């Protein structure tokens, strides 16, 4: 009958649509938010693992360099010597990017093969304090800035670096200050060392003038009979003031046909009468 045939066709269509939807769900399921979160965390974890491997290799090469072994090694020799377990993708990343661009690794290309060795930031002699003092003085004279304690510890073994720094601080040749949680070393230039009364130093460290403006400080100094240094910077040239539109006078408009104005006749009244 027609009714049974239509029911059968509807059932067949429903079954086929269910199969197609099942295939789509199995083969081409769109990623949900938890899926993207899983991919994000897995990618971050893999990147962290890569950088931990790189850090481990740099530290191993540093220890090797400080022990006097300065010969270059290929990546396979580094992995074998230190018993590292590295997969093929991380190994490719190290050989093609990470080790080539690291500032603490010197790279030599020999017979189309990269060889690696630790590169200290500065050439210091671990047995001579004068090497560090000479370097700091040279940077001071050339206005190249100070050195961080980390730079020194990366150039010579940490124990010798700390001992060298403490000895130079005790002798007054250098000073160590902390800037943004980083310990920085400066050379002490005795040429600018002036005799300063201890009371003045105490007042300088204790008194605060942050709440006073420069004008108030200048006024106080002048009242006490002293004078302050004045800057000799040239005064800035004043820019010409803009003329407001209201002050600009409008030009008189030219009026035409003034010579026949007396001949004009008003016909408005006559038209109204009509």
C-alpha positions, 0 to 999 in steps of 0.5 A: 500500500502507499502508506506502508511504502512511505513509512519504509522510505522514511525509515530508510532515510532516518537510518541513512542519516544516522549513519552519515551523522555517526561517520561525521562525528567519528571522522570530522568532529570539530574541536571543543574548548577542552580540546584546545585547552589540552593542545595549548597545555601540551604545546606549553609543556613540550616547549618547557621541556625543550628549554630545560634540555637546552639549559641542561646542555649549557650548564654541562658545557659550562662545567666542562669549560671551567674544568679546562676542556675547551675542545669543540663537540658535536651534538651527538657527542654531547648527548653521549657524553652526558647520557641525555635522552632526547627525541628526534624533534628536540634534537633537530630543534637544538641543532638547527635553532637553539644551540646556534642562537644561544649567547653562551654557546660558541659555534664552529662549522667544520666539514659541514658539521657544527661543533659547540663549546661554552662561551663566557661573557667576559675573558677573566682569569680566575686566579687573578683579581686584577683581571676583574678590576681591570675590566671594571676600570676599562668599562668605567673609563669608556662609559660602558656601564657596570657588570652584574655578579651573574656575568662574573659567575658565568665567566669563571667558577662561582666559588672563585667569582664570589671570593674575588668579588668579596676581596675587591669590595673589602679593599674598596676597589669596587662597590656592589649595589642591587638594582631591580633584584640584580646585583651590580658591580661598579669600579671605585674611582678614587679621583672623585673621592671627596672628604665629606663630613659624617654628619652631612652624610647622615643628614643626606640619607635621613632627610627627605625633600620629595614633598618639596618642589624645586622652587621651594628648595631654591627659596630655602637655599637663598634664605640660608645665604647659599646659592644653587647652580642654575642651568644654562640651557637655552630658552625654548622659542615661543611659538606664534599664537594662533589668531582666533576666528572671532578676531579675524575681520571679515573683508567687505563684500563687493556690491554690484550695480550700485550706479543704477540703484536710483532707477529701481522701482517698487511695483509691489503695491500695484500688483496687490491692487490688481 
